[in-house]
Amino acid sequence: MENNWSQRVAIITGGAAGLGLATAQRLATAGVKVALFDARSEALDKAKPQLPGEVSTHEVDVTDAASVGAAVAAVVQAWGHVDILINSAGITGQTNIKTHEIPMDDFSRVMAVNVHGLVHTFQAVAPAMLERGYGRVLNVASIAGKDGNAGMASYSASKAAVIGLTKSQGKEYAQSGLTINAIAPAVVRTEIVAAMPPEQVKYMTTKIPMGRCGTVEEFATLAMFIVSAENSFTTGFCYDLTGGRSVY
Ligand SMILES: NC(=O)c1ccc[n+]([C@@H]2O[C@H](COP(=O)([O-])OP(=O)(O)OC[C@H]3O[C@@H](n4cnc5c(N)ncnc54)[C@H](O)[C@@H]3O)[C@@H](O)[C@H]2O)c1
């Protein structure tokens, strides 16, 4: 199947910064109409002029199903359909902390953003994708969800849930024209990493066999392939982006 980028519409959550924004830039440059969903309106305002072509921004908290539903409806009304959903919104919660010390409200917030958020966005876009028999969904997981990072139990549990969700969805929609895949990155120096304690970042980076962090460009390159129409026989899979840390 041809990629036909100029006829595609993409929604990217967490699209105002980091991995989501880098992927938005790549897609927009290829001619995709891009809708950025993010909780931070100022970051959205800064991101928009960085993208060429047709771009819309939507202040959305992915934990709020009504807010997600309204924004998806606005995209469908403006552009007619949604081909691509990239779930990049995510938080770490408190890190460098042991499980018995985790405040439960922090644990719940991590789950709400990193897991419930993905279900909210998928439930909002799925009917339109299923009706057209086409869709590419990419859930951003983490190496933490495969390996379990000490000091990051809530985050690791949430990203393991993302991988499990993706595997189930891949099978559920395998005959519908939709593919649902995930990426598990190791460390890429974005704002989410800058906000973490240096000891925690050191713990994660020293585990990377290539001896360096990944880049947003490397993430965007893989993401672009995963959501391409040509990538049509892989679903429910978690792609690796860890400089050799994860080989399974
Ligand atoms: N950078 C890394 O090293 C790394 C590694 C593995 C996985 N990840 C995952 O990649 C994804 C993107 O991270 P990033 O590095 O670009 O971080 P980032 O902090 O630069 O970007 C995340 C974006 O998500 C938005 N966001 C947070 N909560 C939200 C909510 N409730 N509703 C809507 N938007 C919300 C933020 O405002 C921010 O713009 C996250 O899911 C993260 O867990 C990142």
The ligand as a MOL file (V3000), in Angstrom:
LIG
                    3D

  0  0  0     0  0            999 V3000
M  V30 BEGIN CTAB
M  V30 COUNTS 44 48 0 0 0
M  V30 BEGIN ATOM
M  V30 1 N 12.7140 10.7510 26.6010 0
M  V30 2 C 12.9450 9.5270 27.0120 0
M  V30 3 O 14.0710 9.1750 27.4050 0
M  V30 4 C 11.8640 8.4980 26.9580 0
M  V30 5 C 12.2450 7.1500 27.0960 0
M  V30 6 C 11.2390 6.1830 27.0590 0
M  V30 7 C 9.9160 6.5460 26.8780 0
M  V30 8 N 9.5970 7.8610 26.7670 0 CHG=1
M  V30 9 C 8.1800 8.1930 26.5960 0
M  V30 10 O 8.0420 8.9750 25.4410 0
M  V30 11 C 6.8800 9.7990 25.5500 0
M  V30 12 C 7.2610 11.2230 25.1880 0
M  V30 13 O 8.2140 11.6860 26.1230 0
M  V30 14 P 9.1840 12.8930 25.8100 0
M  V30 15 O 10.5380 12.4210 26.0550 0
M  V30 16 O 8.8230 13.5030 24.5090 0 CHG=-1
M  V30 17 O 8.7840 13.8570 27.0280 0
M  V30 18 P 8.3140 15.3900 27.0370 0
M  V30 19 O 8.1070 15.7130 28.4640 0
M  V30 20 O 9.2660 16.2120 26.2360 0
M  V30 21 O 6.9200 15.3580 26.2570 0
M  V30 22 C 5.7780 14.8030 26.8240 0
M  V30 23 C 4.5940 15.7110 26.4960 0
M  V30 24 O 3.4050 15.0980 27.0620 0
M  V30 25 C 2.5930 16.1470 27.5410 0
M  V30 26 N 1.6650 15.6460 28.5540 0
M  V30 27 C 1.9580 15.2200 29.8080 0
M  V30 28 N 0.8230 14.8940 30.4520 0
M  V30 29 C -0.1940 15.1020 29.5850 0
M  V30 30 C -1.6070 14.9540 29.6740 0
M  V30 31 N -2.2120 14.5470 30.8090 0
M  V30 32 N -2.3610 15.2430 28.5880 0
M  V30 33 C -1.7660 15.6890 27.4530 0
M  V30 34 N -0.4510 15.8810 27.3250 0
M  V30 35 C 0.3290 15.5900 28.3760 0
M  V30 36 C 3.5650 17.1640 28.1230 0
M  V30 37 O 2.9580 18.4390 28.2620 0
M  V30 38 C 4.7130 17.1190 27.1220 0
M  V30 39 O 4.5730 18.1140 26.1310 0
M  V30 40 C 6.3830 9.6290 26.9770 0
M  V30 41 O 5.2950 8.7220 26.9710 0
M  V30 42 C 7.5760 9.0320 27.7030 0
M  V30 43 O 7.1950 8.2620 28.7940 0
M  V30 44 C 10.5290 8.8340 26.7920 0
M  V30 END ATOM
M  V30 BEGIN BOND
M  V30 1 1 1 2
M  V30 2 2 2 3
M  V30 3 1 2 4
M  V30 4 1 4 5
M  V30 5 2 4 44
M  V30 6 2 5 6
M  V30 7 1 6 7
M  V30 8 2 7 8
M  V30 9 1 8 9
M  V30 10 1 8 44
M  V30 11 1 9 10
M  V30 12 1 9 42
M  V30 13 1 10 11
M  V30 14 1 11 12
M  V30 15 1 11 40
M  V30 16 1 12 13
M  V30 17 1 13 14
M  V30 18 2 14 15
M  V30 19 1 14 16
M  V30 20 1 14 17
M  V30 21 1 17 18
M  V30 22 2 18 19
M  V30 23 1 18 20
M  V30 24 1 18 21
M  V30 25 1 21 22
M  V30 26 1 22 23
M  V30 27 1 23 24
M  V30 28 1 23 38
M  V30 29 1 24 25
M  V30 30 1 25 26
M  V30 31 1 25 36
M  V30 32 1 26 27
M  V30 33 1 26 35
M  V30 34 2 27 28
M  V30 35 1 28 29
M  V30 36 1 29 30
M  V30 37 2 29 35
M  V30 38 1 30 31
M  V30 39 2 30 32
M  V30 40 1 32 33
M  V30 41 2 33 34
M  V30 42 1 34 35
M  V30 43 1 36 37
M  V30 44 1 36 38
M  V30 45 1 38 39
M  V30 46 1 40 41
M  V30 47 1 40 42
M  V30 48 1 42 43
M  V30 END BOND
M  V30 END CTAB
M  END
